[in-house]
Amino acid sequence: QTCALPISLIRRRRSRTVADAYAADVRGHCDQLAADLAAGAPPRIALTRLSENWPEVRPVVEADRFGLDVAAAWRSLAKDTNLGSLDLVALAWSYAQQTGVGLAVAMRHVAEGLSAQEQVDRTVVAELATAKGSRYIRAGMKQKRAEKTRCQKSIVTA
């Protein structure tokens, strides 16, 4: 029972680390997509280049190749991979198609938004770490005090 707390903390930390890595990957891929589009590459070519480094995006490439709804493909990929940040890519893609805003600009905004969110998340985690650390220290001290009291009681009864 005493091991459950550290194991759950390790699992949460690993899960958070994996999620952070995926978020950074998505941000990097948005940067790459925005750079290719800004350099004048057509969306199909930019998506194909992206799929070379990120195979999970191949269904999006196929949707574009067959003239299907690319934003819907991004939403589907977001759902399949459990990466909510891809919903932002889908929204940006859809917005760019509907309004005529450059796709490169839309992807750049998504990448910048994801970067800003990442910084906010890191700040919040750092600020909460102090409070969590204090809580664990107090819990440890309380447990030590209880052990000491138990030990003293056992000496008195012996």
C-alpha positions in Angstrom: 0.0 0.0 0.0 2.9 2.4 0.7 4.3 1.7 -2.8 1.0 2.7 -4.5 1.7 6.4 -4.1 5.1 6.5 -5.8 4.0 4.1 -8.6 1.0 6.3 -9.4 3.2 9.4 -9.4 5.6 7.7 -11.7 2.8 6.6 -14.0 1.3 10.2 -14.1 4.7 11.7 -14.7 5.4 9.2 -17.6 2.0 9.9 -19.1 2.6 13.6 -18.9 6.0 13.3 -20.4 4.6 11.2 -23.3 1.8 13.7 -23.8 4.3 16.6 -23.8 6.5 14.8 -26.3 3.5 14.3 -28.7 2.5 17.9 -28.3 6.0 19.0 -29.2 5.9 16.7 -32.2 2.6 18.1 -33.4 4.0 21.7 -33.0 7.1 20.7 -34.9 5.0 19.1 -37.7 2.9 22.3 -37.9 6.1 24.3 -38.2 7.3 22.0 -41.0 3.9 22.2 -42.8 3.8 26.0 -42.5 7.4 26.4 -43.7 6.7 24.2 -46.8 3.5 26.0 -47.6 5.2 29.4 -47.1 7.9 28.3 -49.5 5.3 27.8 -52.1 4.7 24.1 -52.0 1.2 23.1 -52.8 -0.7 21.5 -49.9 -0.5 18.0 -51.4 3.3 18.2 -51.7 3.6 19.7 -48.2 1.5 17.0 -46.7 3.4 14.3 -48.6 6.7 15.7 -47.2 5.1 15.8 -43.7 4.1 12.1 -44.1 7.7 11.1 -44.7 8.6 12.2 -41.2 5.2 11.4 -39.6 3.6 8.3 -41.1 0.4 8.7 -39.0 -0.6 11.6 -41.3 -0.9 9.4 -44.4 -4.7 9.2 -44.2 -4.7 13.0 -44.5 -2.5 12.8 -47.6 -4.8 10.3 -49.1 -7.9 12.5 -48.3 -6.2 15.3 -50.2 -5.1 13.1 -53.1 -8.7 11.8 -53.6 -10.3 15.2 -53.2 -12.0 14.4 -49.9 -12.4 16.7 -46.9 -8.9 17.2 -45.5 -10.1 19.0 -42.4 -12.3 15.9 -41.6 -9.3 13.7 -42.1 -7.3 15.8 -39.6 -10.3 15.5 -37.1 -10.3 11.8 -37.6 -6.6 11.6 -37.0 -7.0 13.7 -33.9 -9.6 11.2 -32.6 -7.6 8.1 -33.6 -4.4 9.4 -32.0 -6.1 11.1 -29.0 -4.1 14.3 -29.9 -6.5 17.2 -29.3 -4.0 19.6 -30.8 -4.8 18.1 -34.2 -8.3 19.4 -33.9 -6.7 22.9 -34.1 -5.0 21.8 -37.3 -8.4 20.7 -38.7 -10.0 24.0 -37.7 -7.2 26.0 -39.2 -7.4 23.9 -42.4 -11.1 24.3 -42.7 -10.9 28.1 -41.9 -8.3 28.6 -44.6 -10.4 26.8 -47.2 -13.5 28.7 -46.3 -12.1 32.2 -46.0 -9.2 32.1 -48.5 -6.6 32.9 -45.8 -3.3 31.4 -46.7 -2.9 27.9 -45.4 0.7 28.7 -44.4 -0.5 31.5 -42.2 -3.1 29.3 -40.6 -0.6 26.6 -39.8 1.9 29.1 -38.5 -0.8 30.4 -36.1 -1.5 26.8 -34.9 2.2 26.2 -34.3 2.5 29.5 -32.4 -0.6 28.7 -30.4 0.7 25.2 -29.5 4.0 26.7 -28.5 2.3 29.3 -26.3 0.1 26.6 -24.7 3.2 24.5 -24.0 4.9 27.4 -22.2 1.7 28.0 -20.1 1.5 24.3 -19.3 5.2 24.2 -18.2 4.7 27.3 -16.0 1.6 25.9 -14.3 3.3 22.5 -13.7 6.3 24.3 -12.2 4.2 26.4 -9.9 2.1 23.5 -8.8 5.2 21.4 -8.1 6.0 23.4 -5.1 2.6 23.0 -3.6 2.6 19.3 -4.3 6.1 18.9 -2.8 4.9 20.6 0.4 1.9 18.3 0.5 4.1 15.2 0.2 6.5 16.5 2.8 3.7 17.2 5.3 2.2 13.7 4.6 5.6 12.1 5.2 6.0 14.0 8.4 2.6 13.0 9.6 3.3 9.4 8.8 6.6 9.6 10.7 4.8 11.1 13.7 2.3 8.3 13.6 5.0 5.7 13.4 6.8 7.3 16.3 3.6 7.4 18.4 3.0 3.7 17.6 6.5 2.9 18.6 6.2 4.7 21.9 2.9 3.0 22.7 4.4 -0.4 22.0 7.3 0.4 24.4 4.9 1.5 27.1 2.8 -1.7 26.7 5.8 -4.0 26.7 
